[in-house]
Amino acid sequence: MPEKGAEPNYKNPRIEPADHGLGHSRGGWSTKSHVAVDPSGHLRSVVVTPGQAGENPRLLDVLDATGTRVCRVVADKAYAHPSTRAALRRRRVRVTIPERDDQIARRKAKGSVGGRPPDFDPAIYKGRNVVERFFNRIKEFRAIATRYDKHSRNYRAGIVLAGIITLLRDQLCDTP
């Protein structure tokens, strides 16, 4: 008989409505913001999910929300799932995502039938920090940093508004 895992710490777990975009992760109640930014660090699209949701399943939703054809995706190892790579290949989107250690080990264990590793350009991957810089810029807005909003639609609207403000600030600074 398989052993059951540890009991949750929450004896009376509160069920949060889906429109609140809140969920339990290791750190407690949280929300995840999945964003796509252009090479200059300006917001293209955002999808908000509960905290326990994974990043990988939301990637295609984020790309669809951009409203334009995406030519290249530069992402971290959280998006390295083979199904995601296959979906992006079908869309003819070039991918720069490092391979996870477990995927490397599985491929090597298969030997010659394991296939070749996916293309990866470290020089292009250095540009991935643009997303991290975007998040750092919008965290100056207190409502986003602390997630004051009850509903996920309002929180998402705050992220979009912060993205617009940062875009306008950059445009004002670029004008002579």
N, C-alpha and C positions, 0 to 999 in steps of 0.2 A: 504494500500500500504506500503510495507516495506521501511524503510528509507535506503538511500544509505550512505555508509561510507564516511569518509573524503576524499577529493581529495588528490592525491599524491603531495608531495612537488616538485617533478621533473616534470616541465611543458613539457619539451621535453626529455622524457627518451631515453637514448641512448641504442640501442639494441646491446648487446655484442654477438659476434659469439660464438657458442657452444664450439669450440676448445680452447677458452681462459679460460674457467673454472671460470669466474667471474659472480657474481650476486649480487643483492641488498639484504642486510639484514638490520636490524635496525641501524647498524653502518656504512652503506654505502657499497661501493664495497668491496666484500670479497670472499674468497675461503675457502672451508672446506676440510681438509685432514682427511680421515677415515683410521685408521691404525689398524693392528693386530700385537701384539708383543708377543714374547715367555715369559715364566716366568722370564727370566734373563733380559728382557727389550730390546731385539734385534728385529729389524724389520723383520716381516714375509711377510706383504703385505701392499699396500697402494692404495687407490682410492681417486681421487681428484674430487670434485664437486663444482658447484657454491655456493655462500654463503647462498642463501635462501633454499637450499636443506636440507631436514631433515636427521638425522643420521639413524633412524630406517630402512628406505628402503634400505640403502646401506650395512647393516650388512652382509647379505648373499653374496653379491658381494665381500666383503672384505675377508670373510671366504673361498670362492671359489678361490680367487686369491692366497691363501697361498700355494696351490699345494699339501697339505697334509691333512690328516684327522684330524679335530679338535675335541678334546675330551671334552673340557670344555670352556665355554665362561663366562668371568667375565666382566660385563659392568654396566654402570650407568642406571638411570631411563629412559633416553631417548630411550633405547632399550627395554622397558618393554611392548610393545604392544602385545596383545594376539596372533595376527597372526605370529609375530616373534617367540614367545614361541612355537607355534604349529609347525612352520617350523623347528625349532631346535630339537623339540621332534621327528619329523619324521626322522631327520638325526641322531638320537640317540646321540645328543650332550647335555651334562649336562650343566645346566644354573645356574649362580649365579647373578641374577639381582633383585634388590629390587622392590617391587610393588609400583606403583604410588599411591598417596593419593586418586585420583578420582576412581581408580580401586578398592581400598579397600572399599571406600564408596559404590560403585555400588554393589560389592559382598555382603556386609553386608545388604544393602537395600533389596536384593533378599531373605534374610533369609536362610533357610535350602537348598533351591534350587540354591543358589549362588555358591555352590561348596566350596572346601577348598582352602586356600591360596597356592600359589606355594612355593616349597621348597626354603629356603634361609638360607645360612650359613654365619653369620657375620664374622667368622674367615677367611673364604676364600675370602670374599669381601674386606678385608683389603689389599689384594694383587692387587686391581685394580689400585692403585697409580703407578704401573709400567708403565702404558701408559702415565700418566701425567709426570713422570720422563723422559720418552723417548722424549716427546715433549720439555721439558725443555732443554734436551741435544742438540737437533738439532736446537734449537733457537739460539745457539751460532754462527750458520752459517748465516751471514747477509742476503744472498739472500733468505733464507727460512723465516727468521723473518720478512722481509719487502716485500716479494714476488716481486722481480724484474722482473721475467720472464713474458713475454706476453702470451705465450701458456701454457696450463695446462700440456702438456706432458713434457715440460722443467722443470716446477715446480715440477712435480712428480719425474722426474729424479734427481733433486736436493735433494729431500727427500730421495730417494733410496741411492744416493751417501753419504749423511750424515749418513744414517743408516749403510752403509758399513764401513765408517770411524770410527764410534763409536764402531762397532763390532771389527775392527782391533785394535783400541786403547785398548779395554778391553782385547783382547787376548795377546797383548804385555805386558800389566801390570800383567797378570796372569803367564807369563813365569818366571821361576826362574833365 
